[in-house]
């Protein structure tokens, strides 16, 4: 999952067969209770970059809305399907580039984000900030596709305006990452426990003894020591 974020080719070896995936892509979506975020961050998932690869939508309100009978209009539905059909009709890959204006907008934001990344301590937030540049470009591609759908001559340059909108979306996910970080701080005791495990190991205690002292499994102790 960590390497697939950057679409690194995947080789799967099995006893009976082997296959190679040149451009792997996995779509992950779903809902999660806020109270479970700290559990999702356990086992170093907040530190090894796994959690940073998930873009969290984290609304402020959590109240259940009253019942509504409102529906989408026929025109909206028809337009949505025309949009999907126009994207599905693109059979050949199209190379996209940033216009000079888009490149300037992205470069200015990239450098600012790099400064924020470097100033952030190691951990979940640093991992998120370090990947926002990739998110920004992906959002730009999505928005470009939305704006260009249905054009007979598909534009191959992403405009400065589209890039700016993509960066605004990217900043939303920076804000939601800060919300997630506040909740996973409950798991800081796991980090402290890891430090204790390594300390006791350095003192010469066996993995079995450490597991018994801290009331954790021996495989968990072994994993922490090897990391």
N, CA, C and O of each residue as an XYZ file, in Angstrom:
908
protein
N       0.828     -1.206      0.000
C       0.000      0.000      0.000
C       0.865      1.260      0.000
O       0.483      2.272     -0.587
N       2.017      1.204      0.649
C       2.875      2.386      0.707
C       3.444      2.722     -0.665
O       3.479      3.890     -1.053
N       3.890      1.710     -1.400
C       4.484      1.959     -2.711
C       3.434      2.254     -3.771
O       3.714      2.956     -4.742
N       2.228      1.724     -3.593
C       1.183      1.929     -4.593
C       0.711      3.377     -4.640
O       0.105      3.792     -5.627
N       0.975      4.146     -3.601
C       0.590      5.557     -3.605
C       1.240      6.281     -4.774
O       0.635      7.177     -5.363
N       2.465      5.900     -5.114
C       3.182      6.513     -6.234
C       3.142      5.629     -7.473
O       3.915      5.833     -8.410
N       2.242      4.643     -7.482
C       2.010      3.762     -8.632
C       3.290      3.043     -9.068
O       3.561      2.900    -10.260
N       4.058      2.600     -8.094
C       5.250      1.813     -8.391
C       4.812      0.447     -8.912
O       3.947     -0.181     -8.302
N       5.381     -0.036    -10.024
C       4.978     -1.339    -10.583
C       4.984     -2.432     -9.529
O       5.853     -2.474     -8.658
N       4.012     -3.305     -9.623
C       3.806     -4.342     -8.615
C       4.039     -5.716     -9.221
O       3.480     -6.043    -10.268
N       4.862     -6.517     -8.562
C       5.097     -7.905     -8.971
C       4.562     -8.815     -7.872
O       4.968     -8.704     -6.715
N       3.664     -9.702     -8.230
C       3.075    -10.634     -7.279
C       3.568    -12.042     -7.592
O       3.339    -12.567     -8.682
N       4.242    -12.639     -6.626
C       4.764    -14.002     -6.794
C       3.915    -14.978     -5.997
O       3.662    -14.771     -4.810
N       3.488    -16.016     -6.640
C       2.768    -17.097     -5.993
C       3.381    -18.422     -6.442
O       4.112    -18.477     -7.431
N       3.079    -19.467     -5.716
C       3.648    -20.771     -6.051
C       3.237    -21.193     -7.451
O       4.041    -21.735     -8.209
N       1.972    -20.940     -7.789
C       1.446    -21.414     -9.059
C       1.625    -20.439    -10.210
O       1.662    -20.852    -11.369
N       1.737    -19.139     -9.905
C       1.831    -18.160    -10.985
C       2.452    -16.861    -10.487
O       2.557    -16.619     -9.285
N       2.862    -16.031    -11.448
C       3.406    -14.722    -11.145
C       2.822    -13.735    -12.134
O       2.712    -14.043    -13.321
N       2.449    -12.561    -11.671
C       1.963    -11.555    -12.610
C       2.509    -10.186    -12.225
O       2.863     -9.926    -11.075
N       2.563     -9.320    -13.240
C       3.180     -8.003    -13.116
C       2.140     -6.940    -13.457
O       1.471     -7.031    -14.486
N       2.001     -5.919    -12.582
C       1.067     -4.818    -12.821
C       1.888     -3.551    -13.010
O       2.512     -3.058    -12.070
N       1.883     -3.025    -14.240
C       2.725     -1.869    -14.554
C       2.243     -0.582    -13.888
O       3.048      0.192    -13.369
N       0.933     -0.356    -13.902
C       0.379      0.888    -13.367
C      -0.717      0.583    -12.357
O      -1.898      0.768    -12.649
N      -0.339      0.118    -11.174
C      -1.354     -0.261    -10.181
C      -2.093      0.959     -9.639
O      -1.521      2.042     -9.521
N      -3.347      0.773     -9.315
C      -4.147      1.833     -8.721
C      -5.204      1.193     -7.829
O      -5.912      0.280     -8.255
N      -5.306      1.661     -6.620
C      -6.299      1.148     -5.681
C      -7.152      2.313     -5.199
O      -6.635      3.320     -4.715
N      -8.445      2.164     -5.335
C      -9.379      3.196     -4.883
C      -9.842      2.841     -3.479
O     -10.414      1.773     -3.259
N      -9.598      3.730     -2.538
C      -9.975      3.499     -1.151
C     -10.934      4.599     -0.711
O     -10.608      5.781     -0.811
N     -12.099      4.225     -0.232
C     -13.066      5.209      0.247
C     -13.934      4.566      1.313
O     -14.163      3.356      1.290
N     -14.411      5.364      2.235
C     -15.276      4.818      3.265
C     -15.391      5.763      4.440
O     -14.783      6.833      4.459
N     -16.164      5.363      5.400
C     -16.366      6.177      6.585
C     -15.712      5.553      7.807
O     -15.514      4.339      7.874
N     -15.383      6.393      8.761
C     -14.714      5.922      9.973
C     -15.133      6.798     11.139
O     -15.149      8.024     11.028
N     -15.473      6.168     12.264
C     -15.798      6.944     13.453
C     -14.554      7.669     13.957
O     -13.454      7.116     13.952
N     -14.742      8.898     14.387
C     -13.619      9.715     14.852
C     -12.860      9.031     15.984
O     -11.634      9.124     16.057
N     -13.582      8.347     16.862
C     -12.945      7.709     18.011
C     -12.012      6.568     17.607
O     -11.202      6.114     18.414
N     -12.123      6.105     16.363
C     -11.275      5.000     15.917
C      -9.995      5.478     15.238
O      -9.152      4.661     14.868
N      -9.838      6.787     15.069
C      -8.640      7.309     14.406
C      -7.369      6.913     15.149
O      -6.362      6.567     14.532
N      -7.423      6.968     16.482
C      -6.225      6.617     17.251
C      -5.867      5.149     17.051
O      -4.688      4.797     17.062
N      -6.882      4.273     16.867
C      -6.613      2.854     16.591
C      -5.994      2.686     15.213
O      -5.111      1.849     15.023
N      -6.459      3.485     14.242
C      -5.915      3.402     12.889
C      -4.444      3.814     12.857
O      -3.690      3.387     11.982
N      -4.049      4.642     13.812
C      -2.660      5.137     13.845
C      -1.714      4.198     14.577
O      -0.507      4.438     14.601
N      -2.238      3.132     15.175
C      -1.376      2.224     15.938
C      -0.440      1.425     15.032
O      -0.548      1.459     13.806
N       0.484      0.702     15.677
C       1.452     -0.146     14.962
C       2.251      0.649     13.949
O       2.540      0.162     12.855
N       2.609      1.874     14.312
C       3.463      2.735     13.486
C       2.819      3.215     12.191
O       3.510      3.753     11.326
N       1.502      3.031     12.041
C       0.869      3.462     10.798
C       0.848      4.980     10.661
O       0.751      5.494      9.547
N       0.938      5.705     11.775
C       1.035      7.169     11.700
C       2.463      7.613     11.400
O       2.683      8.732     10.936
N       3.426      6.745     11.662
C       4.836      7.096     11.484
C       5.394      6.605     10.154
O       6.278      7.247      9.586
N       4.896      5.479      9.649
C       5.508      4.895      8.446
C       4.916      5.434      7.151
O       5.293      4.982      6.070
N       3.993      6.393      7.241
C       3.454      7.018      6.036
C       2.133      6.459      5.558
O       1.533      7.010      4.636
N       1.658      5.364      6.169
C       0.394      4.776      5.716
C      -0.769      5.744      5.916
O      -1.536      6.001      4.987
N      -0.899      6.279      7.126
C      -2.021      7.168      7.432
C      -1.942      8.458      6.628
O      -2.971      9.042      6.289
N      -0.732      8.905      6.323
C      -0.550     10.139      5.556
C      -0.991      9.979      4.111
O      -1.181     10.970      3.407
N      -1.156      8.746      3.666
C      -1.590      8.483      2.296
C      -3.110      8.491      2.153
O      -3.629      8.282      1.056
N      -3.815      8.727      3.234
C      -5.269      8.815      3.197
C      -5.676     10.281      3.329
O      -5.299     10.950      4.291
N      -6.442     10.773      2.367
C      -6.924     12.152      2.418
C      -8.249     12.154      3.165
O      -9.247     11.637      2.663
N      -8.266     12.733      4.360
C      -9.441     12.664      5.218
C     -10.396     13.833      4.977
O      -9.995     14.996      5.013
N     -11.650     13.508      4.734
C     -12.706     14.507      4.708
C     -13.282     14.559      6.119
O     -13.827     13.570      6.609
N     -13.161     15.710      6.767
C     -13.479     15.800      8.190
C     -14.363     17.028      8.421
O     -13.854     18.093      8.768
N     -15.685     16.893      8.232
C     -16.572     18.050      8.400
C     -16.646     18.504      9.855
O     -16.428     17.718     10.777
N     -16.954     19.765     10.040
C     -17.061     20.316     11.388
C     -18.327     19.819     12.094
O     -18.289     19.460     13.270
N     -19.418     19.802     11.381
C     -20.668     19.389     11.994
C     -20.835     17.887     11.997
O     -20.393     17.207     11.071
N     -21.472     17.361     13.033
C     -21.714     15.919     13.104
C     -23.170     15.607     13.465
O     -23.489     14.509     13.923
N     -24.040     16.590     13.252
C     -25.440     16.384     13.580
C     -26.170     15.710     12.424
O     -25.912     16.012     11.259
N     -27.064     14.814     12.741
C     -27.873     14.153     11.729
C     -28.914     15.144     11.216
O     -29.639     15.755     12.001
N     -28.979     15.295      9.912
C     -29.883     16.265      9.314
C     -31.311     15.735      9.282
O     -31.521     14.522      9.267
N     -32.295     16.631      9.271
C     -33.690     16.186      9.187
C     -33.979     15.556      7.832
O     -33.248     15.765      6.864
N     -35.037     14.797      7.782
C     -35.420     14.115      6.549
C     -35.726     15.126      5.442
O     -36.332     16.169      5.686
N     -35.295     14.798      4.226
C     -35.517     15.680      3.084
C     -36.047     14.879      1.904
O     -35.618     13.750      1.664
N     -36.967     15.461      1.181
C     -37.522     14.811     -0.021
C     -36.937     15.413     -1.295
O     -37.376     15.083     -2.397
N     -35.955     16.289     -1.148
C     -35.347     16.939     -2.312
C     -34.612     15.925     -3.167
O     -33.993     14.997     -2.646
N     -34.681     16.100     -4.482
C     -33.990     15.213     -5.421
C     -33.246     16.053     -6.452
O     -33.524     17.240     -6.621
N     -32.308     15.429     -7.129
C     -31.598     16.118     -8.204
C     -32.528     16.299     -9.396
O     -33.331     15.421     -9.712
N     -32.410     17.438    -10.045
C     -33.216     17.692    -11.231
C     -32.755     16.849    -12.406
O     -31.609     16.401    -12.450
N     -33.644     16.638    -13.348
C     -33.343     15.824    -14.530
C     -32.177     16.398    -15.311
O     -31.351     15.651    -15.835
N     -32.103     17.712    -15.395
C     -31.020     18.351    -16.136
C     -29.666     18.062    -15.498
O     -28.686     17.813    -16.201
N     -29.608     18.094    -14.173
C     -28.348     17.822    -13.466
C     -27.900     16.385    -13.689
O     -26.719     16.132    -13.924
N     -28.835     15.444    -13.618
C     -28.512     14.032    -13.805
C     -28.021     13.773    -15.222
O     -27.029     13.073    -15.423
N     -28.716     14.338    -16.203
C     -28.308     14.148    -17.596
C     -26.934     14.757    -17.850
O     -26.114     14.177    -18.563
N     -26.686     15.923    -17.267
C     -25.378     16.548    -17.430
C     -24.272     15.733    -16.806
O     -23.173     15.655    -17.355
N     -24.544     15.118    -15.658
C     -23.555     14.291    -14.984
C     -23.179     13.084    -15.851
O     -22.000     12.750    -15.971
N     -24.166     12.439    -16.447
C     -23.879     11.269    -17.279
C     -23.176     11.660    -18.585
O     -22.350     10.905    -19.097
N     -23.505     12.832    -19.115
C     -22.779     13.299    -20.304
C     -21.310     13.524    -19.967
O     -20.422     13.235    -20.768
N     -21.076     14.037    -18.786
C     -19.699     14.266    -18.324
C     -18.951     12.940    -18.206
O     -17.812     12.838    -18.661
N     -19.568     11.926    -17.604
C     -18.926     10.622    -17.470
C     -18.671      9.995    -18.831
O     -17.611      9.413    -19.061
N     -19.644     10.112    -19.735
C     -19.487      9.536    -21.077
C     -18.330     10.185    -21.827
O     -17.588      9.505    -22.536
N     -18.173     11.507    -21.672
C     -17.095     12.196    -22.382
C     -15.731     11.760    -21.875
O     -14.784     11.655    -22.654
N     -15.618     11.502    -20.563
C     -14.344     11.017    -20.023
C     -14.083      9.579    -20.454
O     -12.950      9.219    -20.774
N     -15.132      8.759    -20.460
C     -14.972      7.361    -20.847
C     -14.617      7.212    -22.321
O     -14.061      6.191    -22.725
N     -14.930      8.217    -23.120
C     -14.643      8.137    -24.560
C     -13.181      8.416    -24.877
O     -12.750      8.223    -26.014
N     -12.405      8.872    -23.880
C     -10.974      9.124    -24.100
C     -10.228      7.796    -24.046
O      -9.885      7.310    -22.968
N      -9.985      7.222    -25.198
C      -9.384      5.891    -25.267
C      -7.867      5.912    -25.150
O      -7.271      5.005    -24.570
N      -7.246      6.943    -25.698
C      -5.781      6.999    -25.698
C      -5.285      7.932    -24.595
O      -5.926      8.940    -24.296
N      -4.142      7.595    -23.990
C      -3.587      8.470    -22.950
C      -3.289      9.863    -23.500
O      -2.844     10.011    -24.637
N      -3.537     10.864    -22.691
C      -3.264     12.248    -23.084
C      -2.228     12.821    -22.121
O      -2.431     12.827    -20.907
N      -1.129     13.297    -22.670
C      -0.092     13.904    -21.847
C      -0.476     15.319    -21.450
O      -0.781     16.144    -22.311
N      -0.463     15.603    -20.167
C      -0.810     16.936    -19.671
C       0.432     17.643    -19.134
O       1.314     17.012    -18.551
N       0.490     18.932    -19.332
C       1.568     19.743    -18.784
C       0.962     20.967    -18.089
O      -0.195     21.319    -18.322
N       1.750     21.597    -17.249
C       1.319     22.834    -16.610
C       1.646     24.013    -17.521
O       2.733     24.084    -18.094
N       0.710     24.922    -17.647
C       1.010     26.155    -18.372
C       2.049     26.941    -17.578
O       2.322     26.616    -16.422
N       2.626     27.965    -18.186
C       3.639     28.754    -17.483
C       3.040     29.399    -16.233
O       3.705     29.494    -15.201
N       1.779     29.843    -16.327
C       1.120     30.449    -15.169
C       0.876     29.403    -14.083
O       1.106     29.659    -12.902
N       0.408     28.223    -14.492
C       0.158     27.140    -13.526
C       1.459     26.714    -12.855
O       1.488     26.449    -11.653
N       2.527     26.650    -13.633
C       3.818     26.249    -13.089
C       4.303     27.260    -12.048
O       4.854     26.876    -11.016
N       4.099     28.547    -12.320
C       4.530     29.585    -11.383
C       3.717     29.506    -10.090
O       4.271     29.637     -8.999
N       2.402     29.290    -10.212
C       1.534     29.179     -9.037
C       1.931     27.968     -8.205
O       2.016     28.043     -6.979
N       2.174     26.848     -8.888
C       2.517     25.614     -8.186
C       3.887     25.725     -7.516
O       4.063     25.274     -6.384
N       4.849     26.319     -8.204
C       6.203     26.453     -7.661
C       6.202     27.292     -6.386
O       6.860     26.936     -5.409
N       5.467     28.403     -6.390
C       5.386     29.266     -5.209
C       4.779     28.501     -4.036
O       5.280     28.574     -2.914
N       3.698     27.768     -4.299
C       3.057     26.996     -3.232
C       3.963     25.856     -2.778
O       4.069     25.587     -1.582
N       4.618     25.183     -3.726
C       5.495     24.055     -3.408
C       6.596     24.479     -2.445
O       6.862     23.788     -1.461
N       7.230     25.595     -2.720
C       8.330     26.063     -1.870
C       7.837     26.402     -0.464
O       8.524     26.135      0.522
N       6.641     26.991     -0.380
C       6.068     27.299      0.935
C       5.752     26.010      1.689
O       5.998     25.903      2.890
N       5.206     25.040      0.972
C       4.896     23.754      1.604
C       6.166     23.031      2.035
O       6.184     22.365      3.070
N       7.221     23.160      1.247
C       8.502     22.532      1.612
C       9.034     23.119      2.915
O       9.556     22.396      3.764
N       8.898     24.441      3.065
C       9.335     25.079      4.311
C       8.517     24.570      5.501
O       9.068     24.311      6.571
N       7.198     24.429      5.312
C       6.343     23.918      6.383
C       6.694     22.475      6.723
O       6.701     22.083      7.890
N       6.984     21.696      5.692
C       7.356     20.285      5.900
C       8.642     20.182      6.697
O       8.738     19.395      7.639
N       9.628     20.979      6.319
C      10.924     20.935      7.004
C      10.829     21.435      8.449
O      11.608     21.023      9.308
N       9.880     22.315      8.702
C       9.737     22.868     10.052
C       8.879     22.000     10.962
O       8.752     22.280     12.154
N       8.289     20.941     10.398
C       7.406     20.070     11.167
C       8.182     18.879     11.704
O       9.007     18.298     10.998
N       7.918     18.521     12.944
C       8.593     17.376     13.552
C       8.220     16.091     12.817
O       7.200     16.014     12.133
N       9.088     15.080     12.983
C       8.815     13.781     12.378
C       7.490     13.234     12.890
O       7.134     13.430     14.052
N       6.779     12.562     12.033
C       5.510     11.980     12.450
C       4.454     12.135     11.388
O       4.756     12.378     10.220
N       3.203     11.992     11.807
C       2.074     11.987     10.881
C       1.989     13.266     10.046
O       1.867     13.201      8.823
N       2.053     14.429     10.705
C       1.893     15.679      9.974
C       3.000     15.895      8.955
O       2.741     16.370      7.849
N       4.216     15.555      9.310
C       5.319     15.700      8.370
C       5.083     14.816      7.145
O       5.375     15.209      6.015
N       4.549     13.613      7.388
C       4.233     12.715      6.288
C       3.160     13.280      5.382
O       3.255     13.174      4.159
N       2.129     13.886      5.982
C       1.053     14.490      5.191
C       1.582     15.656      4.365
O       1.344     15.727      3.159
N       2.298     16.568      5.015
C       2.813     17.748      4.307
C       3.727     17.342      3.151
O       3.734     17.980      2.099
N       4.491     16.279      3.361
C       5.413     15.828      2.325
C       4.725     15.227      1.111
O       5.349     15.057      0.063
N       3.444     14.904      1.244
C       2.705     14.300      0.129
C       1.684     15.236     -0.488
O       1.064     14.899     -1.497
N       1.502     16.397      0.098
C       0.519     17.339     -0.436
C       0.879     17.812     -1.844
O      -0.006     18.143     -2.632
N       2.187     17.846     -2.166
C       2.561     18.269     -3.519
C       2.030     17.286     -4.564
O       1.612     17.690     -5.649
N       2.049     15.994     -4.230
C       1.502     14.991     -5.150
C      -0.018     15.115     -5.232
O      -0.600     15.005     -6.311
N      -0.654     15.345     -4.089
C      -2.109     15.540     -4.079
C      -2.502     16.734     -4.948
O      -3.472     16.663     -5.703
N      -1.755     17.821     -4.841
C      -2.090     19.045     -5.580
C      -2.110     18.787     -7.081
O      -3.026     19.225     -7.777
N      -1.108     18.082     -7.578
C      -1.056     17.788     -9.013
C      -2.190     16.854     -9.429
O      -2.750     17.001    -10.515
N      -2.523     15.910     -8.580
C      -3.612     14.990     -8.905
C      -4.949     15.709     -8.920
O      -5.788     15.448     -9.782
N      -5.152     16.612     -7.971
C      -6.386     17.405     -7.975
C      -6.456     18.275     -9.229
O      -7.530     18.462     -9.802
N      -5.313     18.802     -9.651
C      -5.282     19.631    -10.857
C      -5.702     18.823    -12.086
O      -6.423     19.321    -12.950
N      -5.246     17.582    -12.152
C      -5.623     16.710    -13.278
C      -7.126     16.439    -13.259
O      -7.782     16.465    -14.300
N      -7.669     16.177    -12.061
C      -9.110     15.910    -11.935
C      -9.921     17.127    -12.361
O     -10.875     17.000    -13.129
N      -9.550     18.302    -11.871
C     -10.277     19.519    -12.218
C     -10.160     19.831    -13.705
O     -11.121     20.274    -14.334
N      -8.978     19.598    -14.257
C      -8.777     19.822    -15.694
C      -9.706     18.913    -16.495
O     -10.308     19.340    -17.480
N      -9.818     17.662    -16.065
C     -10.721     16.741    -16.747
C     -12.164     17.184    -16.649
O     -12.926     17.046    -17.606
N     -12.548     17.719    -15.492
C     -13.921     18.194    -15.309
C     -14.216     19.386    -16.216
O     -15.296     19.473    -16.801
N     -13.253     20.306    -16.332
C     -13.464     21.499    -17.151
C     -13.417     21.185    -18.653
O     -14.066     21.856    -19.455
N     -12.645     20.162    -19.019
C     -12.406     19.878    -20.437
C     -13.327     18.819    -21.009
O     -13.339     18.593    -22.219
N     -14.096     18.168    -20.154
C     -14.975     17.103    -20.621
C     -15.945     17.643    -21.674
O     -16.564     18.693    -21.499
N     -16.054     16.899    -22.762
C     -16.979     17.288    -23.820
C     -16.354     18.137    -24.905
O     -16.982     18.357    -25.940
N     -15.118     18.629    -24.702
C     -14.458     19.418    -25.738
C     -14.001     18.499    -26.870
O     -13.461     17.422    -26.621
N     -14.214     18.917    -28.076
C     -13.763     18.113    -29.215
C     -12.243     18.107    -29.301
O     -11.643     17.108    -29.698
N     -11.623     19.217    -28.931
C     -10.159     19.319    -28.926
C      -9.720     19.392    -27.467
O      -9.715     20.471    -26.874
N      -9.356     18.265    -26.892
C      -9.062     18.186    -25.464
C      -7.799     18.981    -25.141
O      -6.735     18.654    -25.665
N      -7.875     20.014    -24.295
C      -6.696     20.823    -23.953
C      -5.639     19.973    -23.238
O      -5.976     19.112    -22.425
N      -4.401     20.211    -23.535
C      -3.318     19.430    -22.928
C      -2.513     20.234    -21.914
O      -1.534     19.734    -21.361
N      -2.920     21.477    -21.669
C      -2.240     22.296    -20.660
C      -3.196     22.650    -19.533
O      -4.333     23.059    -19.769
N      -2.720     22.487    -18.304
C      -3.501     22.851    -17.129
C      -3.309     24.345    -16.870
O      -2.181     24.831    -16.788
N      -4.403     25.049    -16.746
C      -4.342     26.511    -16.603
C      -3.939     26.925    -15.186
O      -3.986     26.129    -14.248
N      -3.549     28.179    -15.064
C      -3.194     28.714    -13.756
C      -4.390     28.744    -12.816
O      -4.253     28.497    -11.618
N      -5.572     29.050    -13.368
C      -6.784     29.092    -12.552
C      -7.117     27.710    -12.007
O      -7.478     27.569    -10.838
N      -6.994     26.685    -12.858
C      -7.254     25.317    -12.410
C      -6.257     24.906    -11.336
O      -6.632     24.263    -10.355
N      -4.997     25.269    -11.513
C      -3.968     24.933    -10.532
C      -4.253     25.607     -9.201
O      -4.061     25.006     -8.144
N      -4.711     26.854     -9.248
C      -5.026     27.583     -8.018
C      -6.182     26.911     -7.281
O      -6.144     26.780     -6.058
N      -7.199     26.489     -8.012
C      -8.321     25.790     -7.388
C      -7.869     24.465     -6.775
O      -8.337     24.080     -5.703
N      -6.960     23.771     -7.457
C      -6.439     22.511     -6.935
C      -5.685     22.727     -5.629
O      -5.766     21.905     -4.716
N      -4.953     23.829     -5.542
C      -4.207     24.134     -4.321
C      -5.150     24.479     -3.171
O      -4.865     24.163     -2.016
N      -6.269     25.127     -3.485
C      -7.254     25.434     -2.444
C      -7.845     24.150     -1.871
O      -8.069     24.045     -0.665
N      -8.097     23.174     -2.747
C      -8.584     21.869     -2.282
C      -7.506     21.189     -1.441
O      -7.802     20.586     -0.410
N      -6.258     21.290     -1.887
C      -5.137     20.685     -1.153
C      -5.037     21.259      0.250
O      -4.794     20.521      1.205
N      -5.219     22.569      0.386
C      -5.137     23.201      1.702
C      -6.270     22.738      2.613
O      -6.114     22.705      3.833
N      -7.408     22.381      2.023
C      -8.485     21.816      2.840
C      -8.006     20.533      3.510
O      -8.286     20.302      4.686
N      -7.288     19.705      2.768
C      -6.810     18.448      3.330
C      -5.653     18.650      4.306
O      -5.398     17.789      5.148
N      -4.960     19.763      4.203
C      -3.981     20.089      5.250
C      -4.728     20.382      6.555
O      -4.321     19.953      7.635
N      -5.837     21.128      6.422
C      -6.632     21.475      7.601
C      -7.238     20.231      8.243
O      -7.252     20.110      9.468
N      -7.735     19.310      7.428
C      -8.324     18.102      7.999
C      -7.248     17.216      8.624
O      -7.521     16.499      9.586
N      -6.031     17.259      8.087
C      -4.934     16.486      8.676
C      -4.633     16.985     10.089
O      -4.308     16.193     10.974
N      -4.740     18.274     10.295
C      -4.531     18.834     11.639
C      -5.605     18.340     12.607
O      -5.326     18.090     13.780
N      -6.839     18.202     12.105
C      -7.915     17.655     12.936
C      -7.625     16.204     13.306
O      -7.778     15.796     14.458
N      -7.201     15.433     12.303
C      -6.888     14.019     12.540
C      -5.754     13.897     13.548
O      -5.778     13.034     14.425
N      -4.751     14.778     13.410
C      -3.593     14.728     14.301
C      -3.998     14.918     15.753
O      -3.446     14.264     16.638
N      -4.951     15.801     16.012
C      -5.410     16.043     17.380
C      -6.011     14.774     17.989
O      -5.865     14.516     19.183
N      -6.687     13.989     17.149
C      -7.338     12.785     17.657
C      -6.363     11.625     17.837
O      -6.494     10.846     18.780
N      -5.380     11.507     16.932
C      -4.453     10.376     17.050
C      -3.403     10.618     18.117
O      -2.645      9.706     18.446
N      -3.335     11.844     18.677
C      -2.395     12.091     19.768
C      -2.713     11.226     20.972
O      -1.883     11.043     21.862
N      -3.941     10.690     20.986
C      -4.275      9.747     22.049
C      -3.365      8.526     21.984
O      -3.151      7.836     22.980
N      -2.832      8.276     20.782
C      -1.962      7.120     20.608
C      -0.514      7.405     20.937
O       0.350      6.558     20.713
N      -0.231      8.604     21.474
C       1.152      8.913     21.831
C       1.724      7.937     22.844
O       2.933      7.706     22.873
N       0.857      7.361     23.679
C       1.344      6.405     24.656
C       1.939      5.188     23.978
O       2.794      4.510     24.548
N       1.486      4.904     22.748
C       2.079      3.801     22.003
C       3.516      4.122     21.624
O       4.391      3.257     21.654
N       3.746      5.399     21.262
C       5.110      5.811     20.928
C       5.991      5.708     22.157
O       7.126      5.238     22.070
N       5.475      6.149     23.319
C       6.230      6.066     24.555
C       6.521      4.609     24.914
O       7.604      4.280     25.399
N       5.540      3.746     24.670
C       5.731      2.331     24.950
C       6.826      1.752     24.056
O       7.614      0.908     24.479
N       6.855      2.227     22.810
C       7.899      1.761     21.898
C       9.275      2.177     22.398
O      10.235      1.410     22.327
N       9.358      3.422     22.911
C      10.641      3.896     23.438
C      11.072      3.063     24.648
O      12.255      2.768     24.821
N      10.099      2.689     25.481
C      10.408      1.864     26.656
C      10.902      0.488     26.231
O      11.839     -0.056     26.816
N      10.262     -0.069     25.207
C      10.664     -1.394     24.714
C      12.113     -1.374     24.249
O      12.895     -2.266     24.579
N      12.462     -0.352     23.484
C      13.837     -0.265     22.974
C      14.826     -0.031     24.118
O      15.940     -0.556     24.102
N      14.416      0.748     25.092
C      15.277      1.008     26.243
C      15.544     -0.277     27.025
O      16.684     -0.574     27.383
N      14.473     -1.038     27.286
C      14.637     -2.292     28.027
C      15.449     -3.310     27.233
O      16.206     -4.095     27.803
N      15.286     -3.289     25.924
C      16.063     -4.204     25.076
C      17.542     -3.860     25.133
O      18.393     -4.747     25.190
N      17.843     -2.561     25.116
C      19.240     -2.115     25.201
C      19.863     -2.512     26.540
O      21.074     -2.711     26.633
N      19.025     -2.626     27.578
C      19.523     -3.038     28.895
C      19.774     -4.544     28.969
O      20.343     -5.038     29.943
N      19.347     -5.265     27.936
C      19.609     -6.705     27.900
C      18.435     -7.588     28.251
O      18.592     -8.807     28.326
N      17.256     -7.014     28.468
C      16.088     -7.832     28.781
C      15.634     -8.597     27.536
O      15.731     -8.089     26.419
N      15.149     -9.793     27.730
C      14.666    -10.608     26.617
C      13.324    -10.071     26.124
O      12.630     -9.349     26.841
N      12.970    -10.431     24.893
C      11.691     -9.999     24.337
C      10.529    -10.555     25.152
O       9.520     -9.877     25.350
N      10.673    -11.774     25.616
C       9.622    -12.400     26.421
C       9.412    -11.638     27.721
O       8.278    -11.409     28.142
N      10.513    -11.249     28.352
C      10.430    -10.520     29.622
C       9.813     -9.137     29.417
O       9.001     -8.682     30.222
N      10.210     -8.473     28.324
C       9.670     -7.138     28.042
C       8.165     -7.220     27.779
O       7.396     -6.389     28.261
N       7.756     -8.231     27.011
C       6.333     -8.405     26.704
C       5.517     -8.610     27.978
O       4.406     -8.096     28.107
N       6.080     -9.364     28.907
C       5.379     -9.632     30.157
C       5.294     -8.378     31.019
O       4.264     -8.114     31.639
N       6.388     -7.599     31.058
C       6.416     -6.389     31.868
C       5.415     -5.344     31.377
O       4.786     -4.654     32.179
N       5.270     -5.231     30.049
C       4.426     -4.185     29.475
C       3.051     -4.690     29.059
O       2.228     -3.935     28.543
N       2.816     -5.979     29.291
C       1.521     -6.581     28.955
C       1.197     -6.411     27.462
O       0.100     -5.989     27.095
N       2.165     -6.744     26.622
C       1.974     -6.722     25.172
C       2.446     -8.057     24.622
O       3.045     -8.855     25.342
N       2.177     -8.296     23.352
C       2.576     -9.561     22.745
C       4.066     -9.544     22.409
O       4.644     -8.483     22.173
N       4.676    -10.714     22.388
C       6.095    -10.797     22.044
C       6.359    -10.408     20.590
O       7.366     -9.756     20.315
N       5.469    -10.795     19.627
C       5.678    -10.326     18.248
C       5.688     -8.805     18.138
O       6.441     -8.246     17.341
N       4.847     -8.126     18.942
C       4.829     -6.660     18.939
C       6.166     -6.110     19.420
O       6.693     -5.156     18.847
N       6.718     -6.717     20.479
C       8.019     -6.295     20.996
C       9.093     -6.503     19.934
O       9.947     -5.643     19.720
N       9.037     -7.644     19.282
C      10.021     -7.953     18.241
C       9.958     -6.945     17.108
O      10.993     -6.511     16.601
N       8.745     -6.567     16.706
C       8.548     -5.598     15.619
C       9.123     -4.238     15.994
O       9.784     -3.597     15.177
N       8.875     -3.796     17.225
C       9.371     -2.492     17.663
C      10.893     -2.469     17.680
O      11.513     -1.488     17.271
N      11.486     -3.554     18.156
C      12.952     -3.613     18.233
C      13.594     -3.605     16.861
O      14.662     -3.022     16.672
N      12.943     -4.256     15.899
C      13.503     -4.339     14.542
C      13.338     -3.036     13.771
O      14.133     -2.753     12.875
N      12.320     -2.232     14.100
C      12.084     -0.975     13.377
C      13.196      0.035     13.618
O      13.150      1.143     13.083
